[in-house]
Amino acid sequence: MGRTATTWQLMKDSWGVLMRDKELLAFPLASGVACLLVLVMFAVPVLGVGVAGASGALRGGGGELAGYALLFCWYLANFFVVFYFNAALVDFVLTRIAGEEPTLRGSLRAAAACLPQIAAWAFLSATVGVVLNALQSRAGFVGRLVVSLIGFAWALVTYFVVPVIVVERKGALEAVGESKELLGRTWGRQIVSGLAYGLIWFLLALPAIAAIFVAIVGAIASHGQSAGGWGSLAVLAVVYLIALGIVLSALRSIFGAVLYRFAKTGHAPYGFAESDLRAAMRPA
């Protein structure tokens, strides 16, 4: 089976898990809403400063440092929210494939038990994110490309950090080391899986992107006479994209949790073929 075909099969197997436990969608949905609230919480004061005319003062002196401090705080809050709900989803999936009966409340409690580790991991991720952002803003084209590759490598190396935190209760640095070790067994296919998920998202999103484009062109061509109809089409397309993002986020987390469990135990959980999981772990 080809690499992308293997990823597609594992994605379908993950879909089977999601269909058995549809409440799993609550985690990425809650994460998305919380991230939106975090964005609003940071955006409103920044816009207020701009409206008040104080943005010029921030550009001089320690303005750049203040900007990076604000960016760090936003990264920290955003990562904390994402990692918390992802930890709850991972606990739910691992509890299910262990043959037990998970609950939303129980998985949220399990994630809450890891709050110190999650906070440390969010702090480390925010630090790396700000450093990469600072390097990219100062680099030329080649430098930006190198920084992007570093960011991509960091995302791969830390792929299993959240499952390691949830299951093994390791600190952030220990979890990164464990994730790196597991990546050594899965790196070839993991890279392909990540790229394949992005490609699948793009293909599934194309109809909605086309619908939004058609709605904009239609509204302009009709000189606003059918704005309601075109607007409804655009809204439906946006809702579809949001739903698609929530579903694919859940599928990726399920896939990651299952791959982590298989890498640790060598046993394929119910609903997943051992041959597919072994193919997913075989280096390219």
N, C-alpha and C positions, 0 to 999 in steps of 0.2 A: 504494500500500500504506500502511495506517495506521501511526502511529508505534509502537504496541505490537506490531502485526503484524510490522513490520520487525525489532524487537528479538527477537521470537519466532523469526523466520527465521534471524537471525544466531546465536541461541542454538542452533538445530538444526544450523547449519553448524559451530559450535564443538563441538557434540556429536560431529559426524563426525570432527573432528580428534582428540577425546578417544578415540573408538573405534578410530582407527588407531594411536594411541599411548597405550594404557591405562596405561603406566608413569607418565604425567603425574600420575596420582592419588597417586603416592608423595610429591610435593612438598607438597600441602595436608595430607596425612595426617601427614607428618613435622612440618610446621609446627604442626598441632594438638597432637600429642604433646609437642613441645618447649614450646609455650605452656602446656600443662597442668603440665609440670614446673616452669616458671618460676613459675606461680601457687602451686604447692605450696611452692616454695623461699621465697616471700615470705609465704605464709599461715601456715606453721608457726611461724616466729618471732613473728609478730604474735599468734597464738593463745596461744603460750607466755607472752608478756608479759601477756596478759589473765588467764590461769590463775594466773600468779604474783602478780597483784594490783597490777601496776605501771602499769596503764592509766590510773589516776587521776593519777599523776604526769605522764604525757605530756599531759594535757589543759591543764595550767597552763604558764605561762612560754613556753618555746619548743616546746611540744608540737605546736601547729598547724604551725609551721615544719617540725618533724621529720616530721609526717604528710605534708606536701607533698613533702618530700625523699624519703620512702619511696615515695610515689605516682610521683614522677618516675623513680626507679630502676626501679620495676616497668614503667612505660610504656617506658622506654628498653630494657630487656631484652626485653620483649614485642614491641615494634616491630622491634627488630633481628632477632629470629627470623623474624617474619612477612616482613619485607622481604628477608631473605636467601633464603628458600625461594621467595618470589615472583619474585625476580630469576633464580633457577635455572630456574623454570618458563617465564618469559618468554624466556630464552635458548634453551631447548629448542624452544619454539614457533617463534621467529624463525629458528632454524637449520633446522627442518623446512620452513617455508614458503619458505626460500631455496633449497630443493632439495638440501640436505645431509642427512647421516645423524647425528642427535643421539644422545647417550647421557646417562644419568643422571649418570654420573661426570663427563663433559665439561661438562655444564651446572652442576654443583655447583662445578667448578673455575672456570668462567667467573664465577659469582657470588662465589666467594672472591677473585677478582682485583679485585672492586669493593668489598671490605670497608671500606676507608677512606671511600668515598662512602656506602655503606650505613650505616656507623656515624654519619656526619655527618647523614644524613637521619633516622635514628632519634633522634638527639639533638634535632634541630630539631622533629620531630613530637612528642617527649615534652615539650619546652618549651611548644609550642602547646597540647598536651593539658592540661597542668597549669594554664596560664594560663586556659584556657576553663573548667576545672573550678572554679578559684578564683572566677572571675567569676560562674559559675552558682550557686555556693553562697551568694553574698552578694546575689544579685539577687532581685527579686520575680518575680511570674508573667510580666509583660511582659519584664522583663530576661532571664529564662531563655529565653523565646521568641526574643529577639534573639540571645542567645549560641548557641542551637541553630542558628539560621539562619547565623550566622558559621561555626560548625563545618561545616555542610553546604556552604557556599561554599568553605571551605578544602579539604574532601574533593574537591570538583569540580575546583578549580584545580590540585590536586596529583595528579590521576588518572594522568597519564602520567609521573610522576617516575621510577618504577622502570624502565620501558623506556628512558627517556632515560639513566639511569645505566648500564644494561647495555650499550646500543649506543654511546652517545656518550661515556661515561666522564666525564660532567660532575659537578662538585661539587653539593652539596645545593641551594645557593641558585641556581646556574645552571640546575639541573634544574627547579626550581620555575618559573623564568622561561620556560624552554622549554615546560614543560607548560602554563603559562598561555597561551603563544602558540598552541599546538596546540588548546587548549580554545576559543580564539577561532574556530577553524574548525569545531568539533564541538559547541559548547555546547548547542544546542537539543536535539539527539537524545541527547546524552550524559546530560542530565538525565532525559529520558524513559526511556533504557535503564536507568539506575540504579533508577528507581522501578519499572520493569517487572520487573526481576530480583527486587526485594523482593516484588512482588505474586505473581510466579510461585512464589517460595519459600513464601510464605504459603499459596497454594492447594495446593501439593504437600505441605505439612506438615500441612494440616488433618486428613487421615485419622489421622495419628499422634497429633495433639493430642486428637482425639476418642477414640482408643483408650485413651490415658492417662486421660482423664476417666472413660470407662466402667469401666476397671480399678479406679480409686479408688472409684467409686460401688459397683461390684460387690463389692469387698472389704469395704466397710462394710456393705452390705446382707446379705452372707452371714455377718457376724459372725466373719470370719476363717476360716470353715470351708473355703473354696476359695481361700485366700490364694496358694497355689502357682500355680494356673492364672491368676489375675488378675495376679499378679506377673510371670509369664512374658509375658503380653500387654503389660504396661507396659515390660518390658525390650526386647522386640522393637520396640516403638514408639520407644523411645529410640535403639536401634541404627539404626533407619531414619532418624531425624532427624539423627544423626551422619553417616551415609552421605550423606544428602541435602546436608548442609552442605559436606562434602568435595567432592562432585561439582559443586555450584553455584559453590563457590569456584574450582575449576579452570576451569569454563566462563567465569566472569567474567574471569579472568586471560587466558585464551585470546582472548576477545573484545577485551580491552584491548590485547593485543600485536598482534593483527591490525589493529585500528583505528589503532594508532600507526604500523605499517608503511605502511598505506594513506595516512595523512595525510602521511607523509614522502615516499613514492615515487609515489603516485597509481596504483599497480598492484595489482589484486586478486589475492591468492594463490589457489592451487588449492583448490577446495571452497567458495569464496565468490563470490557474484555481485557484479560491479562496481556494478550498480544499487542493490543493498542497502547496500553500503558508502557509496556516494555519498549515499543517503538517510539513512544513519546520521550523516553529517557535515553535512547541510544544516541551517542554523539554523532554529529553530522560528519 
